Amino acid sequence: MGAIEREGYVFHIEFSQITKTAAIHVTKEGDFVTELTFPFEGNEPTQEHIDNKIEDYLNLNMKEW
């Protein structure tokens, strides 16, 4: 899975099939911001699940402004 760019952030996705855990590493202007982790089922997290986690993160950050 490649990186996803939205609203100035870059989201790098990785996952483990052994632990069934996914991580989204969030960077902005090349600097690490945070890591979002979540469990998944099947062989890999679905694109919908990834998109929802990214949208949740972006919506949370917009509320802080």
Distance bins in CASP14 RR format, pairs under 12 A and 6 or more apart:
PFRMAT RR
TARGET T0000
AUTHOR 0000-0000-0000
RMODE 2
METHOD distances of the structure
MODEL  1
1 11 0 0 0 0 1 0 0 0 0 0 0
1 12 0 0 0 0 1 0 0 0 0 0 0
1 13 1 0 1 0 0 0 0 0 0 0 0
1 14 1 0 0 1 0 0 0 0 0 0 0
1 15 1 0 0 1 0 0 0 0 0 0 0
1 22 0 0 0 0 1 0 0 0 0 0 0
1 23 0 0 0 0 0 1 0 0 0 0 0
1 24 0 0 0 0 1 0 0 0 0 0 0
1 25 0 0 0 0 0 1 0 0 0 0 0
1 44 1 0 0 1 0 0 0 0 0 0 0
1 45 0 0 0 0 1 0 0 0 0 0 0
1 46 0 0 0 0 0 1 0 0 0 0 0
1 47 0 0 0 0 1 0 0 0 0 0 0
1 49 0 0 0 0 0 1 0 0 0 0 0
1 50 1 0 0 1 0 0 0 0 0 0 0
1 51 0 0 0 0 0 1 0 0 0 0 0
2 10 0 0 0 0 0 1 0 0 0 0 0
2 11 0 0 0 0 1 0 0 0 0 0 0
2 12 1 0 0 1 0 0 0 0 0 0 0
2 13 1 0 0 1 0 0 0 0 0 0 0
2 14 0 0 0 0 1 0 0 0 0 0 0
2 15 0 0 0 0 0 1 0 0 0 0 0
2 24 0 0 0 0 0 1 0 0 0 0 0
2 25 0 0 0 0 0 1 0 0 0 0 0
2 47 0 0 0 0 0 1 0 0 0 0 0
2 50 0 0 0 0 0 1 0 0 0 0 0
3 9 0 0 0 0 0 1 0 0 0 0 0
3 10 1 0 1 0 0 0 0 0 0 0 0
3 11 1 0 0 1 0 0 0 0 0 0 0
3 12 1 0 1 0 0 0 0 0 0 0 0
3 13 1 0 0 1 0 0 0 0 0 0 0
3 14 0 0 0 0 0 1 0 0 0 0 0
3 24 0 0 0 0 1 0 0 0 0 0 0
3 25 0 0 0 0 1 0 0 0 0 0 0
3 26 0 0 0 0 0 1 0 0 0 0 0
3 27 0 0 0 0 1 0 0 0 0 0 0
3 30 0 0 0 0 0 1 0 0 0 0 0
3 50 0 0 0 0 0 1 0 0 0 0 0
3 54 0 0 0 0 0 1 0 0 0 0 0
4 10 1 0 0 1 0 0 0 0 0 0 0
4 11 1 0 1 0 0 0 0 0 0 0 0
4 12 0 0 0 0 1 0 0 0 0 0 0
4 13 1 0 0 1 0 0 0 0 0 0 0
4 24 0 0 0 0 1 0 0 0 0 0 0
4 25 0 0 0 0 0 1 0 0 0 0 0
4 26 0 0 0 0 0 1 0 0 0 0 0
4 27 0 0 0 0 0 1 0 0 0 0 0
4 36 0 0 0 0 0 1 0 0 0 0 0
4 47 0 0 0 0 1 0 0 0 0 0 0
4 50 1 0 0 1 0 0 0 0 0 0 0
4 51 0 0 0 0 1 0 0 0 0 0 0
4 53 0 0 0 0 0 1 0 0 0 0 0
4 54 1 0 0 1 0 0 0 0 0 0 0
4 55 0 0 0 0 0 1 0 0 0 0 0
4 57 0 0 0 0 0 1 0 0 0 0 0
4 58 0 0 0 0 0 1 0 0 0 0 0
5 11 1 0 0 1 0 0 0 0 0 0 0
5 12 0 0 0 0 0 1 0 0 0 0 0
5 26 0 0 0 0 0 1 0 0 0 0 0
5 27 0 0 0 0 1 0 0 0 0 0 0
5 28 0 0 0 0 0 1 0 0 0 0 0
5 29 0 0 0 0 0 1 0 0 0 0 0
5 30 0 0 0 0 0 1 0 0 0 0 0
5 54 0 0 0 0 0 1 0 0 0 0 0
5 58 0 0 0 0 0 1 0 0 0 0 0
6 24 0 0 0 0 0 1 0 0 0 0 0
6 26 0 0 0 0 0 1 0 0 0 0 0
6 27 0 0 0 0 0 1 0 0 0 0 0
6 28 0 0 0 0 0 1 0 0 0 0 0
6 50 0 0 0 0 0 1 0 0 0 0 0
6 51 0 0 0 0 1 0 0 0 0 0 0
6 53 0 0 0 0 0 1 0 0 0 0 0
6 54 1 0 0 1 0 0 0 0 0 0 0
6 55 0 0 0 0 1 0 0 0 0 0 0
6 57 0 0 0 0 1 0 0 0 0 0 0
6 58 1 0 0 1 0 0 0 0 0 0 0
6 59 0 0 0 0 0 1 0 0 0 0 0
6 61 0 0 0 0 0 1 0 0 0 0 0
6 62 0 0 0 0 0 1 0 0 0 0 0
7 26 0 0 0 0 0 1 0 0 0 0 0
7 28 0 0 0 0 1 0 0 0 0 0 0
7 54 0 0 0 0 1 0 0 0 0 0 0
7 55 0 0 0 0 0 1 0 0 0 0 0
7 57 0 0 0 0 1 0 0 0 0 0 0
7 58 1 0 1 0 0 0 0 0 0 0 0
7 59 0 0 0 0 0 1 0 0 0 0 0
7 61 0 0 0 0 1 0 0 0 0 0 0
7 62 0 0 0 0 1 0 0 0 0 0 0
7 65 0 0 0 0 0 1 0 0 0 0 0
8 26 0 0 0 0 0 1 0 0 0 0 0
8 27 0 0 0 0 1 0 0 0 0 0 0
8 28 1 0 0 1 0 0 0 0 0 0 0
8 29 1 0 0 1 0 0 0 0 0 0 0
8 30 0 0 0 0 0 1 0 0 0 0 0
8 31 0 0 0 0 0 1 0 0 0 0 0
8 33 0 0 0 0 0 1 0 0 0 0 0
8 54 0 0 0 0 0 1 0 0 0 0 0
8 58 0 0 0 0 1 0 0 0 0 0 0
8 61 0 0 0 0 0 1 0 0 0 0 0
9 24 0 0 0 0 0 1 0 0 0 0 0
9 25 0 0 0 0 0 1 0 0 0 0 0
9 26 1 0 1 0 0 0 0 0 0 0 0
9 27 1 0 0 1 0 0 0 0 0 0 0
9 28 1 0 1 0 0 0 0 0 0 0 0
9 29 0 0 0 0 1 0 0 0 0 0 0
9 30 0 0 0 0 0 1 0 0 0 0 0
9 31 0 0 0 0 0 1 0 0 0 0 0
9 32 0 0 0 0 0 1 0 0 0 0 0
9 33 1 0 0 1 0 0 0 0 0 0 0
9 34 0 0 0 0 1 0 0 0 0 0 0
9 36 0 0 0 0 0 1 0 0 0 0 0
9 54 0 0 0 0 1 0 0 0 0 0 0
9 55 0 0 0 0 0 1 0 0 0 0 0
9 57 1 0 0 1 0 0 0 0 0 0 0
9 58 1 0 0 1 0 0 0 0 0 0 0
9 61 0 0 0 0 1 0 0 0 0 0 0
9 62 0 0 0 0 0 1 0 0 0 0 0
10 24 0 0 0 0 0 1 0 0 0 0 0
10 25 0 0 0 0 1 0 0 0 0 0 0
10 26 1 0 0 1 0 0 0 0 0 0 0
10 27 1 0 1 0 0 0 0 0 0 0 0
10 28 1 0 0 1 0 0 0 0 0 0 0
10 29 0 0 0 0 1 0 0 0 0 0 0
10 30 1 0 0 1 0 0 0 0 0 0 0
10 31 0 0 0 0 0 1 0 0 0 0 0
10 32 0 0 0 0 0 1 0 0 0 0 0
10 33 0 0 0 0 1 0 0 0 0 0 0
10 54 0 0 0 0 0 1 0 0 0 0 0
11 22 0 0 0 0 0 1 0 0 0 0 0
11 23 0 0 0 0 0 1 0 0 0 0 0
11 24 1 0 1 0 0 0 0 0 0 0 0
11 25 1 0 0 1 0 0 0 0 0 0 0
11 26 1 0 1 0 0 0 0 0 0 0 0
11 27 0 0 0 0 1 0 0 0 0 0 0
11 28 0 0 0 0 0 1 0 0 0 0 0
11 32 0 0 0 0 0 1 0 0 0 0 0
11 33 0 0 0 0 1 0 0 0 0 0 0
11 34 0 0 0 0 0 1 0 0 0 0 0
11 35 0 0 0 0 0 1 0 0 0 0 0
11 36 0 0 0 0 1 0 0 0 0 0 0
11 50 1 0 0 1 0 0 0 0 0 0 0
11 51 0 0 0 0 1 0 0 0 0 0 0
11 53 0 0 0 0 1 0 0 0 0 0 0
11 54 1 0 1 0 0 0 0 0 0 0 0
11 55 0 0 0 0 0 1 0 0 0 0 0
11 56 0 0 0 0 0 1 0 0 0 0 0
11 57 0 0 0 0 1 0 0 0 0 0 0
11 58 0 0 0 0 1 0 0 0 0 0 0
12 22 0 0 0 0 0 1 0 0 0 0 0
12 23 0 0 0 0 1 0 0 0 0 0 0
12 24 1 0 0 1 0 0 0 0 0 0 0
12 25 1 0 1 0 0 0 0 0 0 0 0
12 26 0 0 0 0 1 0 0 0 0 0 0
12 27 1 0 0 1 0 0 0 0 0 0 0
12 30 0 0 0 0 0 1 0 0 0 0 0
12 32 0 0 0 0 1 0 0 0 0 0 0
12 33 0 0 0 0 0 1 0 0 0 0 0
12 34 0 0 0 0 0 1 0 0 0 0 0
12 35 0 0 0 0 1 0 0 0 0 0 0
12 36 0 0 0 0 0 1 0 0 0 0 0
12 50 0 0 0 0 0 1 0 0 0 0 0
12 54 0 0 0 0 0 1 0 0 0 0 0
13 21 0 0 0 0 0 1 0 0 0 0 0
13 22 1 0 0 1 0 0 0 0 0 0 0
13 23 1 0 0 1 0 0 0 0 0 0 0
13 24 1 0 1 0 0 0 0 0 0 0 0
13 25 0 0 0 0 1 0 0 0 0 0 0
13 26 0 0 0 0 0 1 0 0 0 0 0
13 35 0 0 0 0 0 1 0 0 0 0 0
13 36 0 0 0 0 1 0 0 0 0 0 0
13 37 0 0 0 0 0 1 0 0 0 0 0
13 38 0 0 0 0 0 1 0 0 0 0 0
13 40 0 0 0 0 0 1 0 0 0 0 0
13 44 0 0 0 0 1 0 0 0 0 0 0
13 45 1 0 0 1 0 0 0 0 0 0 0
13 46 0 0 0 0 0 1 0 0 0 0 0
13 47 0 0 0 0 1 0 0 0 0 0 0
13 49 0 0 0 0 0 1 0 0 0 0 0
13 50 1 0 1 0 0 0 0 0 0 0 0
13 51 0 0 0 0 0 1 0 0 0 0 0
13 53 0 0 0 0 1 0 0 0 0 0 0
13 54 0 0 0 0 1 0 0 0 0 0 0
14 21 0 0 0 0 1 0 0 0 0 0 0
14 22 1 0 0 1 0 0 0 0 0 0 0
14 23 1 0 1 0 0 0 0 0 0 0 0
14 24 0 0 0 0 1 0 0 0 0 0 0
14 25 1 0 0 1 0 0 0 0 0 0 0
14 35 0 0 0 0 1 0 0 0 0 0 0
14 36 0 0 0 0 0 1 0 0 0 0 0
14 37 0 0 0 0 0 1 0 0 0 0 0
14 40 0 0 0 0 0 1 0 0 0 0 0
14 44 0 0 0 0 0 1 0 0 0 0 0
14 45 0 0 0 0 1 0 0 0 0 0 0
14 50 0 0 0 0 0 1 0 0 0 0 0
15 21 1 0 0 1 0 0 0 0 0 0 0
15 22 1 0 1 0 0 0 0 0 0 0 0
15 23 1 0 0 1 0 0 0 0 0 0 0
15 24 0 0 0 0 1 0 0 0 0 0 0
15 25 0 0 0 0 0 1 0 0 0 0 0
15 36 0 0 0 0 0 1 0 0 0 0 0
15 37 0 0 0 0 1 0 0 0 0 0 0
15 38 0 0 0 0 1 0 0 0 0 0 0
15 39 0 0 0 0 1 0 0 0 0 0 0
15 40 1 0 0 1 0 0 0 0 0 0 0
15 41 0 0 0 0 0 1 0 0 0 0 0
15 42 0 0 0 0 0 1 0 0 0 0 0
15 43 0 0 0 0 1 0 0 0 0 0 0
15 44 1 0 1 0 0 0 0 0 0 0 0
15 45 1 0 1 0 0 0 0 0 0 0 0
15 46 0 0 0 0 0 1 0 0 0 0 0
15 49 0 0 0 0 0 1 0 0 0 0 0
15 50 0 0 0 0 1 0 0 0 0 0 0
15 53 0 0 0 0 0 1 0 0 0 0 0
16 22 1 0 0 1 0 0 0 0 0 0 0
16 23 0 0 0 0 1 0 0 0 0 0 0
16 37 0 0 0 0 0 1 0 0 0 0 0
16 38 0 0 0 0 0 1 0 0 0 0 0
16 39 0 0 0 0 0 1 0 0 0 0 0
16 40 0 0 0 0 1 0 0 0 0 0 0
16 42 0 0 0 0 0 1 0 0 0 0 0
16 43 0 0 0 0 0 1 0 0 0 0 0
16 44 0 0 0 0 1 0 0 0 0 0 0
16 45 0 0 0 0 0 1 0 0 0 0 0
17 40 0 0 0 0 1 0 0 0 0 0 0
17 41 0 0 0 0 0 1 0 0 0 0 0
17 42 0 0 0 0 1 0 0 0 0 0 0
17 43 1 0 0 1 0 0 0 0 0 0 0
17 44 1 0 0 1 0 0 0 0 0 0 0
17 45 0 0 0 0 0 1 0 0 0 0 0
18 43 0 0 0 0 0 1 0 0 0 0 0
19 37 0 0 0 0 0 1 0 0 0 0 0
19 38 0 0 0 0 0 1 0 0 0 0 0
19 39 0 0 0 0 1 0 0 0 0 0 0
19 40 0 0 0 0 1 0 0 0 0 0 0
20 37 0 0 0 0 0 1 0 0 0 0 0
20 38 0 0 0 0 1 0 0 0 0 0 0
20 39 1 0 1 0 0 0 0 0 0 0 0
20 40 1 0 1 0 0 0 0 0 0 0 0
20 41 1 0 0 1 0 0 0 0 0 0 0
20 42 1 0 0 1 0 0 0 0 0 0 0
20 43 0 0 0 0 1 0 0 0 0 0 0
20 44 0 0 0 0 1 0 0 0 0 0 0
20 45 0 0 0 0 1 0 0 0 0 0 0
21 35 0 0 0 0 0 1 0 0 0 0 0
21 36 0 0 0 0 0 1 0 0 0 0 0
21 37 1 0 0 1 0 0 0 0 0 0 0
21 38 1 0 0 1 0 0 0 0 0 0 0
21 39 1 0 1 0 0 0 0 0 0 0 0
21 40 1 0 0 1 0 0 0 0 0 0 0
21 41 0 0 0 0 0 1 0 0 0 0 0
21 44 0 0 0 0 0 1 0 0 0 0 0
21 45 0 0 0 0 1 0 0 0 0 0 0
22 35 0 0 0 0 0 1 0 0 0 0 0
22 36 0 0 0 0 1 0 0 0 0 0 0
22 37 1 0 0 1 0 0 0 0 0 0 0
22 38 1 0 1 0 0 0 0 0 0 0 0
22 39 1 0 0 1 0 0 0 0 0 0 0
22 40 1 0 1 0 0 0 0 0 0 0 0
22 41 0 0 0 0 0 1 0 0 0 0 0
22 42 0 0 0 0 0 1 0 0 0 0 0
22 43 0 0 0 0 0 1 0 0 0 0 0
22 44 1 0 0 1 0 0 0 0 0 0 0
22 45 1 0 1 0 0 0 0 0 0 0 0
22 46 0 0 0 0 1 0 0 0 0 0 0
22 47 0 0 0 0 0 1 0 0 0 0 0
22 49 1 0 0 1 0 0 0 0 0 0 0
22 50 1 0 0 1 0 0 0 0 0 0 0
22 52 0 0 0 0 0 1 0 0 0 0 0
22 53 0 0 0 0 1 0 0 0 0 0 0
22 54 0 0 0 0 0 1 0 0 0 0 0
23 34 0 0 0 0 0 1 0 0 0 0 0
23 35 1 0 1 0 0 0 0 0 0 0 0
23 36 1 0 0 1 0 0 0 0 0 0 0
23 37 1 0 1 0 0 0 0 0 0 0 0
23 38 0 0 0 0 1 0 0 0 0 0 0
23 39 0 0 0 0 0 1 0 0 0 0 0
23 40 0 0 0 0 0 1 0 0 0 0 0
23 45 0 0 0 0 1 0 0 0 0 0 0
23 50 0 0 0 0 0 1 0 0 0 0 0
23 53 0 0 0 0 0 1 0 0 0 0 0
24 32 0 0 0 0 0 1 0 0 0 0 0
24 33 0 0 0 0 0 1 0 0 0 0 0
24 34 0 0 0 0 1 0 0 0 0 0 0
24 35 1 0 0 1 0 0 0 0 0 0 0
24 36 1 0 1 0 0 0 0 0 0 0 0
24 37 1 0 0 1 0 0 0 0 0 0 0
24 38 0 0 0 0 1 0 0 0 0 0 0
24 40 0 0 0 0 0 1 0 0 0 0 0
24 45 0 0 0 0 1 0 0 0 0 0 0
24 49 0 0 0 0 0 1 0 0 0 0 0
24 50 1 0 0 1 0 0 0 0 0 0 0
24 51 0 0 0 0 0 1 0 0 0 0 0
24 52 0 0 0 0 0 1 0 0 0 0 0
24 53 1 0 1 0 0 0 0 0 0 0 0
24 54 1 0 0 1 0 0 0 0 0 0 0
24 55 0 0 0 0 0 1 0 0 0 0 0
24 56 0 0 0 0 0 1 0 0 0 0 0
24 57 1 0 0 1 0 0 0 0 0 0 0
24 58 0 0 0 0 0 1 0 0 0 0 0
25 31 0 0 0 0 0 1 0 0 0 0 0
25 32 1 0 0 1 0 0 0 0 0 0 0
25 33 0 0 0 0 1 0 0 0 0 0 0
25 34 0 0 0 0 1 0 0 0 0 0 0
25 35 1 0 1 0 0 0 0 0 0 0 0
25 36 0 0 0 0 1 0 0 0 0 0 0
25 37 0 0 0 0 1 0 0 0 0 0 0
25 53 0 0 0 0 0 1 0 0 0 0 0
25 54 0 0 0 0 0 1 0 0 0 0 0
25 57 0 0 0 0 0 1 0 0 0 0 0
26 32 1 0 0 1 0 0 0 0 0 0 0
26 33 1 0 1 0 0 0 0 0 0 0 0
26 34 1 0 1 0 0 0 0 0 0 0 0
26 35 1 0 0 1 0 0 0 0 0 0 0
26 36 1 0 0 1 0 0 0 0 0 0 0
26 37 0 0 0 0 0 1 0 0 0 0 0
26 53 0 0 0 0 0 1 0 0 0 0 0
26 54 0 0 0 0 1 0 0 0 0 0 0
26 56 0 0 0 0 0 1 0 0 0 0 0
26 57 1 0 0 1 0 0 0 0 0 0 0
26 58 0 0 0 0 1 0 0 0 0 0 0
26 60 0 0 0 0 0 1 0 0 0 0 0
26 61 0 0 0 0 1 0 0 0 0 0 0
27 33 1 0 0 1 0 0 0 0 0 0 0
27 34 0 0 0 0 1 0 0 0 0 0 0
27 35 0 0 0 0 0 1 0 0 0 0 0
28 34 0 0 0 0 1 0 0 0 0 0 0
28 57 0 0 0 0 0 1 0 0 0 0 0
28 58 0 0 0 0 0 1 0 0 0 0 0
28 61 0 0 0 0 0 1 0 0 0 0 0
33 57 0 0 0 0 1 0 0 0 0 0 0
33 58 0 0 0 0 0 1 0 0 0 0 0
33 61 0 0 0 0 1 0 0 0 0 0 0
34 53 0 0 0 0 0 1 0 0 0 0 0
34 57 0 0 0 0 1 0 0 0 0 0 0
34 60 0 0 0 0 0 1 0 0 0 0 0
34 61 0 0 0 0 1 0 0 0 0 0 0
35 53 0 0 0 0 0 1 0 0 0 0 0
35 57 0 0 0 0 0 1 0 0 0 0 0
36 45 0 0 0 0 0 1 0 0 0 0 0
36 49 0 0 0 0 0 1 0 0 0 0 0
36 50 0 0 0 0 1 0 0 0 0 0 0
36 52 0 0 0 0 0 1 0 0 0 0 0
36 53 1 0 1 0 0 0 0 0 0 0 0
36 54 0 0 0 0 1 0 0 0 0 0 0
36 55 0 0 0 0 0 1 0 0 0 0 0
36 56 0 0 0 0 1 0 0 0 0 0 0
36 57 1 0 0 1 0 0 0 0 0 0 0
36 58 0 0 0 0 0 1 0 0 0 0 0
36 60 0 0 0 0 0 1 0 0 0 0 0
36 61 0 0 0 0 0 1 0 0 0 0 0
37 45 0 0 0 0 0 1 0 0 0 0 0
37 53 0 0 0 0 1 0 0 0 0 0 0
37 57 0 0 0 0 0 1 0 0 0 0 0
38 45 1 0 0 1 0 0 0 0 0 0 0
38 46 0 0 0 0 0 1 0 0 0 0 0
38 49 1 0 0 1 0 0 0 0 0 0 0
38 50 0 0 0 0 1 0 0 0 0 0 0
38 52 0 0 0 0 1 0 0 0 0 0 0
38 53 1 0 0 1 0 0 0 0 0 0 0
38 54 0 0 0 0 0 1 0 0 0 0 0
38 56 0 0 0 0 1 0 0 0 0 0 0
38 57 0 0 0 0 0 1 0 0 0 0 0
39 45 0 0 0 0 1 0 0 0 0 0 0
39 49 0 0 0 0 1 0 0 0 0 0 0
39 53 0 0 0 0 0 1 0 0 0 0 0
40 46 1 0 0 1 0 0 0 0 0 0 0
40 47 0 0 0 0 0 1 0 0 0 0 0
40 48 0 0 0 0 0 1 0 0 0 0 0
40 49 1 0 0 1 0 0 0 0 0 0 0
40 50 0 0 0 0 1 0 0 0 0 0 0
40 52 0 0 0 0 0 1 0 0 0 0 0
40 53 0 0 0 0 0 1 0 0 0 0 0
41 49 0 0 0 0 1 0 0 0 0 0 0
42 49 0 0 0 0 0 1 0 0 0 0 0
44 50 0 0 0 0 1 0 0 0 0 0 0
45 51 0 0 0 0 0 1 0 0 0 0 0
45 52 0 0 0 0 0 1 0 0 0 0 0
45 53 0 0 0 0 1 0 0 0 0 0 0
45 54 0 0 0 0 0 1 0 0 0 0 0
46 52 0 0 0 0 1 0 0 0 0 0 0
46 53 0 0 0 0 0 1 0 0 0 0 0
47 53 0 0 0 0 0 1 0 0 0 0 0
47 54 0 0 0 0 0 1 0 0 0 0 0
48 54 0 0 0 0 0 1 0 0 0 0 0
48 55 0 0 0 0 0 1 0 0 0 0 0
49 55 0 0 0 0 0 1 0 0 0 0 0
49 56 0 0 0 0 0 1 0 0 0 0 0
50 56 0 0 0 0 0 1 0 0 0 0 0
50 57 0 0 0 0 0 1 0 0 0 0 0
51 57 0 0 0 0 0 1 0 0 0 0 0
51 58 0 0 0 0 0 1 0 0 0 0 0
52 58 0 0 0 0 0 1 0 0 0 0 0
52 59 0 0 0 0 0 1 0 0 0 0 0
53 59 0 0 0 0 0 1 0 0 0 0 0
53 60 0 0 0 0 0 1 0 0 0 0 0
54 60 0 0 0 0 0 1 0 0 0 0 0
54 61 0 0 0 0 0 1 0 0 0 0 0
55 61 0 0 0 0 0 1 0 0 0 0 0
55 62 0 0 0 0 0 1 0 0 0 0 0
56 62 0 0 0 0 0 1 0 0 0 0 0
56 63 0 0 0 0 0 1 0 0 0 0 0
57 63 0 0 0 0 0 1 0 0 0 0 0
57 64 0 0 0 0 0 1 0 0 0 0 0
58 64 0 0 0 0 0 1 0 0 0 0 0
58 65 0 0 0 0 0 1 0 0 0 0 0
59 65 0 0 0 0 0 1 0 0 0 0 0
END
